[in-house]
Amino acid sequence: MNIGKSTELYEAWLGKQLTIVPADLNEKHTAMAEDHFSFLRATFYRWMQCWPEICEVEDGAPRVLAIGDIHVENFGTWRDAEGRLIWGVSDFDEAYELPYTLDLTRLATSAHIAIRASQLSIGAGDACEAILEGYAAGMEAGGRPFVLEEHNVWLRETVTGEMRNPVRFWAKFEDLKEVRGKVPAGARKAIERLLPTPLPAYRMFHRIAGLGSLGRERFAAVAEYHGGKMSREAKALAPSACVWAGKRGASTRILYESVLRQAVRAADPFVQMKGRWIVRRLSPHCCRVELISLPAARDEKRLLRSMGYEVANIHLGTPGARGKIARDLKKRGPGWLHAAAEKMLKQSADDWEDWRRRGKAGIP
């Protein structure tokens, strides 16, 4: 099955799970053709369709409650209940029970693509080594959240740069289109539950963000509150694309909240699942970190090692995973992650080129 047909079937399935925003979906299709990294982020459904065959050996690894759609830009910062700045995985839309090797391979593949696009300067082999080192260290230690206070100073300085300046951050909201029609009751109710009491006056905007979830309904309420701006966002959720790509009868349960509850994590109290909406606070330090926002002078090996460690923090939420994974890792050769990433990279690159050709020819 080619990427065009795969996309058509997946989107038809997704349309039965939630309300699709056609204009946003068209924007996603355009972004998929623009660069390989955007294509990877937007096509987790295709990854899950190809993974079992291309990485058959890795697919037999112990299963955990995994992230699924992990990549080098699925990390961000937030404030925990104590007001501390935390760094870690920022999105679990595609969470599902998967072999632990899938998350590592997808993270490594995204690093390969970022290297090819000159967004990272580290070597591909070194990137895989760093990810695996961090993951193994996290597993051995039993995990530890990345609290960016008295510890992890280097990471705080790396991920809190000029691009996350409050003036720049809130300026992005000025271009959003205010919602004039009806907002789904579930989304409005979920947002208002996370706003202060008494409820401040707010404006509701249609927000376009992300790539994997682009095409789903997404709303952001913005208010002036005690001398500054504040925002809450609601995004529609659907079962993981793993359900579409898997066998009939697979569980359609959305596991976003389960990951948040089980992982080794200093959680953001403002990230909550309300029905089929995930609601969160948006602010300069409560958002995703893009590679372009990082300083030019940075320790990329250390950063990728931290990403691998954070993946371990998530996987450790699965009871009994630590011992099973430790034993499985010992059986694998030193270059298994690099080899698996190279295989998935080739498949993804071929799909991307196919998608671009189809777009130029006017074929969906």
Secondary structure, DSSP 4 states (H G I P E B T S, - for coil): --HHHHHHHHHHHHHTTS-B-HHHHHHHHHHHHH-HHHHHHH-HHHHHHHHHHHTTTGGGSPEEEE-SS--TTSEEEEE-TTS-EEEEE---TT-EEEEHHHHHHHHHHHHHHHHHTTS--S-HHHHHHHHHHHHHHHHHHT---EE-SSS-HHHHHHHS-GGG-HHHHHHGGGGSEEP-SPPPHHHHHHHHHTS-SSPPPEEEEE----STTTTB-EEEEEEEETTEEEEEEEEE----HHHHHS-TT------HHHHHHHSS----TT-EEETTEEEEEEBTTBEE--GGGS-SS--HHHHHHHHHHHHHHHHTTSTTHHHHHHHHHHHS-TTHHHHHHHHHHHHHHHHHHHHHHHHHTT--
